[in-house]
Amino acid sequence: MDARKKRTRNGGEKMGKGQQLGE
């Protein structure tokens, strides 16, 4: 499930969990 959120930059930005940074 984390991979899906990482792939979706939109979701990462919305959540702002910093997952997009990890990518």
C-alpha positions, 0 to 999 in steps of 0.5 A: 500500500505504501508503494501506491502512495509513493507512486501517486505524487498527488496523494503524497502532497495531500497527505504531506507525510513526506512520502514524496520526499522518500521517493 
